[in-house]
């Protein structure tokens, strides 16, 4: 995490069309960050306005509880997460 937080930010006036960044998508079991869990993490690199699909990743995450009604929104069911990875591993890969 220290390496991630220590990375320099782009210049304030940088043209976003020329930057490389990551688009991140989290699927959650609900909207309360104190109670709900991350069920999946998806991300892709965008470089000079191009989506780099070869650098896209999706990880299902092991959770302690159930996805419950959130499955109606994201389509991830409890059985899908039985083969998920620990959240710490997914975050390490992301960072």
C-alpha positions in Angstrom: 0.0 0.0 0.0 2.9 2.4 0.7 4.1 2.0 -2.9 0.6 2.7 -4.2 0.1 5.8 -2.0 3.6 7.0 -2.7 3.2 7.1 -6.5 3.1 10.6 -7.9 -0.1 12.1 -9.2 -0.3 13.4 -12.7 0.2 17.2 -13.2 -2.9 19.2 -12.4 -3.2 20.4 -15.9 -2.5 17.1 -17.6 -4.7 16.2 -20.5 -6.8 13.2 -19.4 -6.8 11.9 -23.0 -3.1 11.3 -22.6 -3.1 9.6 -19.2 -3.1 6.0 -18.2 -5.6 5.1 -15.5 -7.6 2.2 -14.2 -11.4 2.0 -14.3 -12.7 0.1 -11.3 -16.0 -1.7 -10.8 -17.0 -3.2 -7.4 -20.0 -5.4 -6.9 -21.3 -5.2 -3.3 -23.7 -7.2 -1.1 -25.4 -3.8 -0.3 -24.7 -0.1 0.1 -23.6 0.1 3.7 -19.7 -0.1 3.8 -19.8 -0.9 7.5 -22.0 -3.9 7.1 -21.8 -5.0 3.4 -19.0 -6.8 1.6 -17.3 -6.7 -1.8 -18.5 -9.6 -3.9 -16.4 -8.9 -7.0 -13.8 -6.6 -8.3 -13.4 -5.8 -12.0 -11.0 -3.4 -13.6 -9.4 -2.4 -16.9 -6.5 -0.1 -17.9 -7.3 2.9 -20.2 -4.3 4.2 -22.0 -4.6 7.3 -24.3 -8.3 6.9 -24.5 -8.1 3.2 -25.4 -9.5 0.4 -23.3 -6.8 -2.3 -23.0 -8.9 -5.4 -22.8 -5.8 -7.6 -22.5 -5.3 -5.9 -19.1 -8.8 -6.4 -17.9 -9.3 -8.5 -14.8 -12.3 -9.8 -12.8 -12.1 -11.5 -9.4 -14.9 -13.1 -7.4 -14.4 -12.5 -3.7 -15.0 -14.9 -0.8 -17.5 -13.4 1.6 -18.6 -14.3 5.1 -22.3 -13.9 4.6 -24.6 -14.0 1.6 -25.2 -11.8 -1.4 -28.9 -12.0 -0.5 -31.1 -9.6 -2.5 -28.1 -7.9 -4.2 -27.9 -10.8 -6.6 -30.9 -9.4 -8.4 -28.7 -6.4 -9.4 -25.3 -7.9 -10.2 -26.2 -11.5 -10.9 -23.6 -13.0 -8.6 -25.0 -15.7 -6.4 -23.6 -17.3 -3.2 -22.5 -20.5 -5.1 -20.4 -18.3 -7.5 -18.4 -17.0 -4.5 -17.6 -20.4 -3.1 -14.6 -20.4 -5.6 -13.7 -16.8 -4.9 -10.4 -15.5 -3.6 -9.8 -13.7 -0.3 -10.4 -9.9 -0.5 -6.8 -9.2 0.6 -5.4 -11.2 -2.4 -7.7 -9.4 -4.8 -6.7 -6.0 -3.4 -3.0 -6.9 -3.6 -3.3 -7.8 -7.3 -5.3 -4.6 -8.0 -2.8 -2.4 -6.3 
